[in-house]
Amino acid sequence: MADTLAYLRTIGTFNGRAAAMGFCYGGPYAILGPKRLGYAAGISCHGTQMLDFVHELDGVHKPVCVIWGDQDHLAPPEVLEAYRRLSAVMSNVETHIVPGAIHGFMMHSRLSAFHAGAYRLAMSRAIALLRGLGDV
C-alpha cells in the first residue's frame, strides 16, 4: 500500500489524496492507511480483527468509515460497541451497522451474503468520503 501511494504521487493528475478501502481481513487497512501510510481516508467493509486495531485510531484526524452487518459472525457485539463508542467521541470516525447484513455483504458473487442495502450504503459513503477529499 505504501508503494502504491508512492507510485500515485508520480502521476501528474493525482490530486495527492487517496483512500484505503479494505474488506474482511483488509478492513484494518482503513485505519492503518490513514494512521501509518499517508492515506487521506479509510473505509472498512465487513472488516475482521478490528478490535485489535481500535487503539490505532488514537491521533487519527482523517475520515474513517467502518460498516458491518448486525448479523456478521466476525464482528461480535463488543467490536460493534467499541466502534460505536469511538464514533460518539471522534467526529472523523463513522460506524454503520446494517440490520440483516452478514459477513461478506459486498460480494455480489456470494449471493447468500450479498446485501444490496449494505452495498449501497458502503458505496455511497465511500464516494462521499472521496468527494470530501477534493478533485474527485
NORFENRA-V870780 format. One line per field, one symbol per residue. phi: phi as a letter, one per 20 degrees, with the letter a starting at -180 (. if undefined). psi: psi as a letter, one per 40 degrees, with the letter a starting at -180 (. if undefined). burial: + if it has 24 or more other ideal C-beta (glycine too) atoms within 12 Angstrom, else -. A space follows every 50 residues. Layout:
phi->???
psi->???
burial->???
This chain:
phi->.ffffffgfeegefenccdeccclfeggffefgffddnfeabcddlfdlf ffdgfffgnedefcccccefdffecfgffgffffffffddfeddccdefn edfngeegfdgfdgcgfffffffffffffffffnld
psi->ddddddddeehdeheehiihhiibeeddedddddddeeieiihhhfiifd deeddeeheheihhhhhiieeheegiddddddddddddeheehhhhhhhe iahfeehdegdddhhddddddddddddddddeeif.
burial->+---+-----------++++++++-++++++++++-++++++++++++++ +-++-++--+-+++++++++++-++---++-++--++--+-+++++++-- ++++++------+++--++-++--++--++--+---
